[in-house]
Amino acid sequence: MIRFDVTSTLSLLALIALASGCPQKQEVVATSGSTEASAEESAVGEAPLTDAEMATLKANFLRVHFEYDRAVLTEDARTALRENAEILLAHSDVGVQIEGHADHWGSDIYNLALGERRATTVKNYLVDFGVLAKQLSVISYGEERPLVGDADRLTEAPNRRAEFTVTTGNEKAASSY
């Protein structure tokens, strides 16, 4: 005679409940001529990027500038990001690395954190606009990649920015700087 105690019975019932609640894995069958087409592309009907679209993509990802010691988007930055978002919404197979940068004022650690906040602000804006989070990655370079050398705060304004590196498949497009 097999005996079950309360703990064993409850454990068995919990396992059965978990197993029955798991969704079944669905097999995806490619309907187009390409066996490399993803399920998402097949479902949405997206075509691969043409050379002209890639050139447009590269041209439209412009720098986003920030005020001194701030990670808040200006109206000019929002305008540029809306244009970038339209391209990303049209091509869910395109990924963008958002690079946060800072000027040399402040410690290295502070500037890395500021660059991270700037890049994250840009990412959050794009996600709020409807871009898929999986299309976006964030990295901070702090003050390590300046556009202009150490000077006064006005001269170093171009260093306070977010840059974009566009990737699609295995191809890596040029950065916006």
GROMACS elastic network, one bead per residue, 0.5 to 0.9 nm:
[ bonds ]
;  ai    aj funct       b0    kb
    4     7     6  0.81368   500
    4     8     6  0.61278   500
    4     9     6  0.62402   500
    5     8     6  0.54809   500
    5     9     6  0.62821   500
    5    10     6  0.87291   500
    6     9     6  0.51488   500
    6    10     6  0.60924   500
    6    11     6  0.85233   500
    7    10     6  0.51951   500
    7    11     6  0.60686   500
    7    12     6  0.85651   500
    8    11     6  0.50865   500
    8    12     6  0.61266   500
    8    13     6  0.86246   500
    9    12     6  0.51335   500
    9    13     6  0.62080   500
    9    14     6  0.86108   500
   10    13     6  0.50766   500
   10    14     6  0.60879   500
   10    15     6  0.86442   500
   11    14     6  0.50814   500
   11    15     6  0.62606   500
   11    16     6  0.86907   500
   12    15     6  0.51963   500
   12    16     6  0.62875   500
   12    17     6  0.86674   500
   13    16     6  0.51040   500
   13    17     6  0.61322   500
   13    18     6  0.86162   500
   14    17     6  0.50700   500
   14    18     6  0.61438   500
   14    19     6  0.85741   500
   15    18     6  0.51193   500
   15    19     6  0.60763   500
   15    20     6  0.85497   500
   16    19     6  0.51597   500
   16    20     6  0.61190   500
   16    21     6  0.85850   500
   17    20     6  0.52686   500
   17    21     6  0.62023   500
   17    22     6  0.88933   500
   18    21     6  0.51755   500
   18    22     6  0.64564   500
   19    22     6  0.54836   500
   19    23     6  0.88066   500
   20    23     6  0.80429   500
   23    26     6  0.88192   500
   28    38     6  0.89243   500
   28    39     6  0.65935   500
   29    39     6  0.81136   500
   30    33     6  0.77448   500
   30    34     6  0.73952   500
   30    35     6  0.62384   500
   30    36     6  0.82760   500
   30    37     6  0.68643   500
   30    38     6  0.79089   500
   30    39     6  0.74506   500
   30    42     6  0.73047   500
   31    34     6  0.81422   500
   31    35     6  0.85761   500
   31    37     6  0.88993   500
   31    42     6  0.74606   500
   32    35     6  0.74747   500
   32    37     6  0.75899   500
   32    42     6  0.76916   500
   33    36     6  0.89984   500
   33    37     6  0.86722   500
   34    37     6  0.57532   500
   35    38     6  0.83454   500
   37    40     6  0.82363   500
   37    41     6  0.63319   500
   37    42     6  0.66336   500
   38    41     6  0.52136   500
   38    42     6  0.62568   500
   38    43     6  0.85896   500
   39    42     6  0.50704   500
   39    43     6  0.60436   500
   39    44     6  0.85595   500
   40    43     6  0.50780   500
   40    44     6  0.60687   500
   40    45     6  0.81236   500
   40    46     6  0.84281   500
   40    92     6  0.85794   500
   40    93     6  0.87851   500
   41    44     6  0.52015   500
   41    45     6  0.54278   500
   41    46     6  0.51544   500
   41    47     6  0.74767   500
   41    48     6  0.88531   500
   41    92     6  0.83183   500
   41    93     6  0.79194   500
   42    45     6  0.50932   500
   42    46     6  0.70628   500
   43    46     6  0.82080   500
   46    49     6  0.88398   500
   46    90     6  0.82344   500
   46    91     6  0.71951   500
   46    92     6  0.83594   500
   46    93     6  0.86390   500
   47    50     6  0.84696   500
   47    91     6  0.85566   500
   48    91     6  0.84199   500
   48    93     6  0.82491   500
   49    52     6  0.80261   500
   49    53     6  0.58535   500
   49    54     6  0.62583   500
   49    91     6  0.79122   500
   49    93     6  0.89216   500
   49    94     6  0.88254   500
   49   168     6  0.84813   500
   50    53     6  0.51220   500
   50    54     6  0.62228   500
   50    55     6  0.86440   500
   51    54     6  0.50616   500
   51    55     6  0.61783   500
   51    56     6  0.86293   500
   52    55     6  0.50838   500
   52    56     6  0.62393   500
   52    57     6  0.85340   500
   53    57     6  0.59860   500
   53    58     6  0.86072   500
   54    58     6  0.61452   500
   54    59     6  0.85218   500
   54   173     6  0.82120   500
   55    58     6  0.51828   500
   55    59     6  0.61568   500
   55    60     6  0.86439   500
   56    59     6  0.50612   500
   56    60     6  0.60754   500
   56    61     6  0.87748   500
   57    60     6  0.53494   500
   57    61     6  0.65211   500
   57    84     6  0.79807   500
   57    87     6  0.69443   500
   57    88     6  0.88729   500
   57   166     6  0.79936   500
   58    61     6  0.57199   500
   58    62     6  0.83424   500
   58   165     6  0.85794   500
   58   166     6  0.71705   500
   58   173     6  0.69251   500
   58   174     6  0.69422   500
   58   175     6  0.77931   500
   58   176     6  0.72223   500
   59    62     6  0.71301   500
   59   176     6  0.79129   500
   60    80     6  0.79713   500
   60    83     6  0.71761   500
   60    84     6  0.63863   500
   60    87     6  0.86279   500
   60   176     6  0.87110   500
   61    80     6  0.77419   500
   61    81     6  0.81067   500
   61    83     6  0.82587   500
   61    84     6  0.59775   500
   61   163     6  0.80631   500
   61   164     6  0.62943   500
   61   165     6  0.82843   500
   61   166     6  0.81842   500
   61   175     6  0.84038   500
   61   176     6  0.60984   500
   62    80     6  0.69800   500
   62    81     6  0.85157   500
   62    84     6  0.83974   500
   62   162     6  0.88527   500
   62   163     6  0.71328   500
   62   164     6  0.72926   500
   62   176     6  0.56403   500
   62   177     6  0.81743   500
   63    77     6  0.82005   500
   63    80     6  0.82922   500
   63   161     6  0.64759   500
   63   162     6  0.58259   500
   63   163     6  0.51544   500
   63   164     6  0.72395   500
   63   176     6  0.63688   500
   63   177     6  0.75052   500
   64    73     6  0.81303   500
   64    74     6  0.86697   500
   64    76     6  0.79810   500
   64    77     6  0.51718   500
   64    78     6  0.84518   500
   64    80     6  0.73587   500
   64    81     6  0.79494   500
   64   122     6  0.84381   500
   64   160     6  0.85470   500
   64   161     6  0.53910   500
   64   162     6  0.51401   500
   64   163     6  0.67911   500
   65    73     6  0.79242   500
   65    74     6  0.78375   500
   65    76     6  0.84491   500
   65    77     6  0.66351   500
   65   157     6  0.80086   500
   65   158     6  0.69682   500
   65   159     6  0.81035   500
   65   160     6  0.58040   500
   65   162     6  0.64992   500
   66    69     6  0.80611   500
   66    70     6  0.62774   500
   66    71     6  0.63414   500
   66    72     6  0.68043   500
   66    73     6  0.66242   500
   66    74     6  0.70487   500
   66    77     6  0.81851   500
   66   102     6  0.89957   500
   66   118     6  0.79210   500
   66   157     6  0.79568   500
   66   158     6  0.85825   500
   66   159     6  0.88711   500
   66   160     6  0.53954   500
   66   161     6  0.56322   500
   66   162     6  0.81291   500
   67    70     6  0.54025   500
   67    71     6  0.75445   500
   67    72     6  0.77901   500
   67    73     6  0.86621   500
   67    74     6  0.82518   500
   67   157     6  0.74279   500
   67   160     6  0.69523   500
   67   161     6  0.87750   500
   68    71     6  0.86673   500
   68   102     6  0.87716   500
   68   103     6  0.84121   500
   68   153     6  0.75783   500
   68   154     6  0.88364   500
   68   157     6  0.72630   500
   68   160     6  0.70700   500
   69   102     6  0.83042   500
   69   103     6  0.88884   500
   69   105     6  0.87377   500
   69   114     6  0.75328   500
   69   160     6  0.83375   500
   70    73     6  0.86201   500
   70   114     6  0.77874   500
   70   117     6  0.88642   500
   70   118     6  0.78743   500
   70   160     6  0.87487   500
   71   114     6  0.70949   500
   71   115     6  0.81626   500
   71   117     6  0.60322   500
   71   119     6  0.83580   500
   71   120     6  0.88589   500
   71   121     6  0.67426   500
   71   122     6  0.89520   500
   72   118     6  0.74163   500
   72   121     6  0.71624   500
   72   122     6  0.89836   500
   73    76     6  0.79749   500
   73    77     6  0.57062   500
   73    78     6  0.63771   500
   73   118     6  0.84840   500
   73   121     6  0.75485   500
   73   122     6  0.76965   500
   73   125     6  0.88423   500
   74    77     6  0.51024   500
   74    78     6  0.63380   500
   74    79     6  0.87489   500
   75    78     6  0.50379   500
   75    79     6  0.62448   500
   75    80     6  0.87578   500
   76    79     6  0.51522   500
   76    80     6  0.63961   500
   76    81     6  0.86658   500
   77    80     6  0.52120   500
   77    81     6  0.61094   500
   77    82     6  0.86357   500
   77   122     6  0.88895   500
   78    81     6  0.50051   500
   78    82     6  0.60912   500
   78    83     6  0.87549   500
   78   122     6  0.88706   500
   78   125     6  0.81544   500
   79    82     6  0.52694   500
   79    83     6  0.66582   500
   79    84     6  0.88956   500
   80    83     6  0.53239   500
   80    84     6  0.63932   500
   80    85     6  0.87015   500
   81    85     6  0.59484   500
   81    86     6  0.86075   500
   81   122     6  0.77823   500
   81   125     6  0.78548   500
   81   126     6  0.69310   500
   82    86     6  0.63277   500
   82    87     6  0.89776   500
   82   125     6  0.88983   500
   82   126     6  0.76322   500
   82   129     6  0.75748   500
   83    86     6  0.52743   500
   83    87     6  0.68317   500
   83    88     6  0.89800   500
   84    87     6  0.54194   500
   84    88     6  0.64166   500
   84    89     6  0.87043   500
   84   126     6  0.83015   500
   85    89     6  0.59401   500
   85    90     6  0.85053   500
   85   126     6  0.60276   500
   85   127     6  0.86358   500
   85   129     6  0.69360   500
   85   130     6  0.76899   500
   85   131     6  0.62928   500
   86    89     6  0.51253   500
   86    90     6  0.62764   500
   86    91     6  0.87537   500
   86   129     6  0.89209   500
   86   131     6  0.84113   500
   87    90     6  0.51360   500
   87    91     6  0.62570   500
   87    92     6  0.88106   500
   87    94     6  0.88305   500
   88    91     6  0.50578   500
   88    92     6  0.59806   500
   88    93     6  0.82419   500
   88    94     6  0.65121   500
   88    95     6  0.79072   500
   88    96     6  0.86653   500
   88   131     6  0.63023   500
   88   132     6  0.82803   500
   88   135     6  0.79396   500
   89    92     6  0.60301   500
   89   130     6  0.71363   500
   89   131     6  0.56658   500
   89   132     6  0.78552   500
   91    94     6  0.57074   500
   91    95     6  0.89613   500
   92    95     6  0.77104   500
   92   131     6  0.80691   500
   92   132     6  0.73389   500
   92   135     6  0.70192   500
   93   135     6  0.75232   500
   93   167     6  0.89726   500
   93   168     6  0.65131   500
   93   169     6  0.75618   500
   94   135     6  0.64365   500
   94   166     6  0.71701   500
   94   167     6  0.60190   500
   94   169     6  0.75773   500
   95   134     6  0.77063   500
   95   136     6  0.58304   500
   95   137     6  0.79025   500
   95   165     6  0.84565   500
   95   166     6  0.59507   500
   95   167     6  0.50696   500
   95   168     6  0.60554   500
   95   169     6  0.85431   500
   96   135     6  0.60653   500
   96   136     6  0.50327   500
   96   137     6  0.63982   500
   96   138     6  0.86392   500
   96   164     6  0.63088   500
   96   165     6  0.56066   500
   96   167     6  0.59344   500
   96   168     6  0.85457   500
   97   135     6  0.83679   500
   97   136     6  0.58394   500
   97   138     6  0.57378   500
   97   139     6  0.72227   500
   97   163     6  0.81942   500
   97   164     6  0.56906   500
   97   165     6  0.50918   500
   97   166     6  0.64485   500
   97   167     6  0.77726   500
   98   119     6  0.56584   500
   98   120     6  0.81015   500
   98   122     6  0.76043   500
   98   123     6  0.72821   500
   98   136     6  0.70466   500
   98   137     6  0.59945   500
   98   139     6  0.62728   500
   98   140     6  0.82917   500
   98   162     6  0.65139   500
   98   163     6  0.58387   500
   98   165     6  0.66863   500
   98   166     6  0.88340   500
   99   115     6  0.75513   500
   99   116     6  0.79577   500
   99   118     6  0.84570   500
   99   119     6  0.58518   500
   99   137     6  0.85719   500
   99   138     6  0.60599   500
   99   140     6  0.54798   500
   99   141     6  0.68240   500
   99   161     6  0.83176   500
   99   162     6  0.53491   500
   99   164     6  0.61471   500
   99   165     6  0.77890   500
  100   112     6  0.81200   500
  100   114     6  0.76852   500
  100   116     6  0.55702   500
  100   117     6  0.75251   500
  100   118     6  0.55484   500
  100   120     6  0.81568   500
  100   138     6  0.76162   500
  100   139     6  0.62534   500
  100   141     6  0.60265   500
  100   142     6  0.66282   500
  100   160     6  0.82090   500
  100   161     6  0.63026   500
  100   163     6  0.66519   500
  101   111     6  0.77233   500
  101   112     6  0.76660   500
  101   114     6  0.76523   500
  101   116     6  0.79390   500
  101   118     6  0.76260   500
  101   119     6  0.81401   500
  101   140     6  0.62554   500
  101   141     6  0.54470   500
  101   143     6  0.60111   500
  101   144     6  0.78067   500
  101   145     6  0.72512   500
  101   146     6  0.76998   500
  101   159     6  0.63977   500
  101   160     6  0.56803   500
  101   161     6  0.52837   500
  101   162     6  0.59609   500
  101   163     6  0.78492   500
  102   105     6  0.81084   500
  102   111     6  0.57416   500
  102   112     6  0.75766   500
  102   114     6  0.67803   500
  102   115     6  0.56874   500
  102   118     6  0.88559   500
  102   140     6  0.88712   500
  102   141     6  0.77233   500
  102   144     6  0.82240   500
  102   145     6  0.85392   500
  102   146     6  0.77142   500
  102   157     6  0.89317   500
  102   158     6  0.89697   500
  102   159     6  0.55540   500
  102   161     6  0.66393   500
  102   162     6  0.88294   500
  103   106     6  0.81989   500
  103   111     6  0.74762   500
  103   142     6  0.74503   500
  103   143     6  0.52804   500
  103   144     6  0.87466   500
  103   146     6  0.69321   500
  103   148     6  0.88968   500
  103   149     6  0.89712   500
  103   150     6  0.79336   500
  103   153     6  0.81532   500
  103   156     6  0.61460   500
  103   157     6  0.73523   500
  103   158     6  0.82251   500
  103   159     6  0.50767   500
  103   160     6  0.56967   500
  103   161     6  0.88894   500
  104   107     6  0.77965   500
  104   108     6  0.80095   500
  104   111     6  0.75168   500
  104   142     6  0.82948   500
  104   143     6  0.54237   500
  104   144     6  0.85254   500
  104   146     6  0.83447   500
  104   149     6  0.87288   500
  104   150     6  0.65891   500
  104   151     6  0.87570   500
  104   156     6  0.81757   500
  104   159     6  0.84755   500
  105   108     6  0.88377   500
  105   111     6  0.77837   500
  105   143     6  0.85065   500
  105   150     6  0.87997   500
  105   153     6  0.80768   500
  106   109     6  0.82444   500
  106   110     6  0.61527   500
  106   111     6  0.63055   500
  107   110     6  0.51190   500
  107   111     6  0.61448   500
  107   112     6  0.85978   500
  108   111     6  0.51840   500
  108   112     6  0.61740   500
  108   113     6  0.86586   500
  108   142     6  0.69956   500
  108   143     6  0.71328   500
  108   144     6  0.87533   500
  109   112     6  0.51521   500
  109   113     6  0.62618   500
  109   114     6  0.86014   500
  109   142     6  0.80187   500
  110   113     6  0.51382   500
  110   114     6  0.61086   500
  110   115     6  0.86082   500
  110   142     6  0.80662   500
  111   115     6  0.60133   500
  111   116     6  0.84346   500
  111   140     6  0.87064   500
  111   141     6  0.82337   500
  111   143     6  0.62049   500
  112   115     6  0.51086   500
  112   116     6  0.61737   500
  112   117     6  0.86917   500
  112   140     6  0.57684   500
  112   141     6  0.61031   500
  112   143     6  0.72478   500
  112   144     6  0.89094   500
  113   117     6  0.62103   500
  113   118     6  0.86557   500
  113   140     6  0.74641   500
  113   142     6  0.72492   500
  114   117     6  0.50408   500
  114   118     6  0.61970   500
  114   119     6  0.86522   500
  114   140     6  0.81233   500
  114   142     6  0.69457   500
  115   118     6  0.50905   500
  115   119     6  0.61963   500
  115   120     6  0.85081   500
  115   139     6  0.79359   500
  115   141     6  0.64854   500
  115   142     6  0.50330   500
  115   143     6  0.82099   500
  115   160     6  0.82301   500
  115   161     6  0.80062   500
  115   162     6  0.77954   500
  116   119     6  0.51945   500
  116   120     6  0.60070   500
  116   121     6  0.84696   500
  116   138     6  0.72760   500
  116   139     6  0.64100   500
  116   141     6  0.80846   500
  116   142     6  0.77746   500
  117   120     6  0.50503   500
  117   121     6  0.59927   500
  117   122     6  0.86443   500
  117   140     6  0.84730   500
  118   121     6  0.50934   500
  118   122     6  0.63948   500
  118   123     6  0.87196   500
  118   140     6  0.84960   500
  118   160     6  0.88607   500
  118   161     6  0.75262   500
  118   162     6  0.66435   500
  119   122     6  0.51588   500
  119   123     6  0.62214   500
  119   124     6  0.86550   500
  119   137     6  0.88506   500
  119   138     6  0.58962   500
  119   139     6  0.69847   500
  119   140     6  0.70990   500
  119   161     6  0.85899   500
  119   162     6  0.59855   500
  119   163     6  0.83793   500
  120   124     6  0.59994   500
  120   125     6  0.84798   500
  120   137     6  0.88743   500
  120   138     6  0.65396   500
  120   139     6  0.87066   500
  121   124     6  0.51759   500
  121   125     6  0.61963   500
  121   126     6  0.87168   500
  122   125     6  0.51726   500
  122   126     6  0.63185   500
  122   127     6  0.86988   500
  122   162     6  0.76775   500
  123   126     6  0.51837   500
  123   127     6  0.61588   500
  123   128     6  0.85425   500
  123   131     6  0.89541   500
  123   133     6  0.78422   500
  123   136     6  0.66722   500
  123   137     6  0.77570   500
  123   138     6  0.74706   500
  124   127     6  0.50521   500
  124   128     6  0.59926   500
  124   129     6  0.84768   500
  124   133     6  0.85387   500
  125   128     6  0.50850   500
  125   129     6  0.62041   500
  125   130     6  0.88403   500
  125   131     6  0.89506   500
  126   130     6  0.65205   500
  126   131     6  0.55360   500
  126   132     6  0.82599   500
  126   133     6  0.83527   500
  126   136     6  0.86921   500
  127   130     6  0.50577   500
  127   132     6  0.60843   500
  127   133     6  0.59359   500
  127   136     6  0.86281   500
  128   131     6  0.72320   500
  130   133     6  0.87379   500
  131   134     6  0.85857   500
  131   135     6  0.73309   500
  131   136     6  0.83612   500
  132   135     6  0.55467   500
  132   136     6  0.74035   500
  133   136     6  0.54481   500
  133   137     6  0.80080   500
  134   137     6  0.75639   500
  140   162     6  0.89930   500
  141   144     6  0.55249   500
  141   145     6  0.65813   500
  142   145     6  0.74965   500
  142   146     6  0.88172   500
  143   146     6  0.60737   500
  143   159     6  0.76893   500
  143   160     6  0.87892   500
  145   159     6  0.80546   500
  146   149     6  0.65741   500
  146   150     6  0.85801   500
  146   156     6  0.84248   500
  146   158     6  0.81325   500
  146   159     6  0.53331   500
  146   160     6  0.86653   500
  147   156     6  0.81167   500
  147   158     6  0.64373   500
  147   159     6  0.55778   500
  147   177     6  0.85968   500
  148   151     6  0.81538   500
  148   155     6  0.76259   500
  148   156     6  0.61543   500
  148   157     6  0.86410   500
  148   158     6  0.70920   500
  148   159     6  0.66924   500
  149   155     6  0.86053   500
  149   156     6  0.72066   500
  149   159     6  0.88932   500
  150   153     6  0.88279   500
  150   155     6  0.83335   500
  150   156     6  0.68539   500
  151   154     6  0.81068   500
  151   155     6  0.60281   500
  151   156     6  0.61901   500
  152   155     6  0.54459   500
  152   156     6  0.62853   500
  152   157     6  0.88790   500
  153   156     6  0.51998   500
  153   157     6  0.63394   500
  154   157     6  0.53659   500
  154   158     6  0.87102   500
  155   158     6  0.75045   500
  155   159     6  0.89547   500
  156   159     6  0.55806   500
  156   160     6  0.74824   500
  157   160     6  0.56127   500
  157   161     6  0.83594   500
  158   161     6  0.66826   500
  159   162     6  0.89348   500
  163   175     6  0.70311   500
  163   176     6  0.57755   500
  163   177     6  0.68266   500
  164   174     6  0.86997   500
  164   175     6  0.56241   500
  164   176     6  0.54695   500
  164   177     6  0.81045   500
  165   172     6  0.75484   500
  165   173     6  0.64934   500
  165   174     6  0.62453   500
  165   176     6  0.64836   500
  165   177     6  0.88813   500
  166   171     6  0.88255   500
  166   172     6  0.62981   500
  166   173     6  0.51858   500
  166   174     6  0.69371   500
  166   175     6  0.67503   500
  166   176     6  0.85786   500
  167   170     6  0.73049   500
  167   171     6  0.59761   500
  167   173     6  0.56990   500
  167   174     6  0.87314   500
  168   171     6  0.54771   500
  168   172     6  0.64913   500
  168   173     6  0.77426   500
  169   172     6  0.79630   500
  172   175     6  0.86889   500
  174   177     6  0.79558   500
